[in-house]
Amino acid sequence: MSECLFCKIARGEIPCRKVYEDEEILAFHDIHPAAPVHFMLIPKLHLDSLLQIDEAHAALLGRMMVLAPRLAREQGLDNGFRTVINTGKGGGQEVFHLHIHIIGGGQLPPMVKRD
């Protein structure tokens, strides 16, 4: 998708602070971090969201999930981190290119309020 923000970043048309890059995957720092460490892991292949995933994408998503903890540790998140994948408008997705947020450092608030 030529107009997709993350596709433009993956093609190098928009600069980013890279964490990692290979032929299929790019990781870069979020421009509006929610914590001291906040980067995103994206496939270079345009996929709108998890709603578009099927068996053909299993190897790519598997690589992304294996890469996430390695990159998190390299960014200093030895004590743990949060992974977030917002899916679709109802799931709070804002950029419609599949991405995994890796968030950590400091004290993260709970994801769900409990009474």
N, C-alpha and C positions, 0 to 999 in steps of 0.2 A: 504494500500500500504506500504510494508515494507521499501522501499527506500525513501519515501517521508520525507523531512526534518521536516515538521510540525507534521506528524504522529509520528516520532521519539521523538519529543519534547513532544507531548501529552502522549506518553507511558513512559516518564521519561528517555529515553535512552540518550537524550541530555539535559543538564541543561538549565534552563531559570530563569529569574526573574519573578516569578508569581505575577499576580495581582489578579487572581480569578481562582478557579477550582471547578467544580462539575462533575457529572457522564457523562455529555454530552458536556460541554463547558470548554475551557481553555482560559484565557487571560494572556498575558505576554508582558513585555517590548521589544520593537524593539531594536536589537543590533546596528542599525544605525539610531538613532532617527533624525527625520526631524524637531523637535521642542522640547522644554523643557519636554513636556509630549508626549510620543508616544508609545502606546501599541497596540497589536493586539488581536482580539477576534476570536477564531476559534472553529468550531465544532470538536469534537474528531472523529466523523465519517468522513472518507475521502470522500470529494466531490471536484472534480477538480476546479470548479468555479461556478458562478451563472448560467452558461450555462447548468449545470447538474441538476439544481433544478427543482422539480415538486411539486405537491400538497402534496405529502407524507412528504415533508420537511417543510411545513408551520409552524408547531408548534415550531420546532427547530429554524428556522429563526426568528420567532416572539419572542421567549425567548431571542435570541441574541440581537435583537433590543431594547427590554425592558431593558436588562442588560447594554447596552452601556452607557446611560446617568447616570445610578447609579454609575458605575465604574468610569466614567469621573469625576463626582462630588467627589468621594472618592479620586481621584488623584489630586484634587485641581482645576478642571476646572469648577468653578462655573459661569464663564462669557461666556461660550460657548466653542465649540470644532468643529473640522472637522471630518467627517466620510468619508472614501474612501474605495471603493471596486473595485479594478482593475479586469477586467474580460477578460480572454483570452489574447493571445499574442498581438492582436490588441489593447487591452485595457491597455497594460503595465504591465500585471501580470507577476511576476518573479518566484514566488513559486506557483506551481499548486496544491494548497490546499486552498479551500475557506477561506478567512480571511477578517476581517473588521479592517482597521486602524482607531484608535482613536487618533487624533492629536490636540494639543493645548498648550496654554501657550505662552506668548510673542506675537509678532505681526506676524501673518501668512500672507504670500504673497497671492495675489489673485490667484485663480485657473485658471482663463482665463484672458489673457491680453485684455484690451479694449482700443480703440483709443479715 
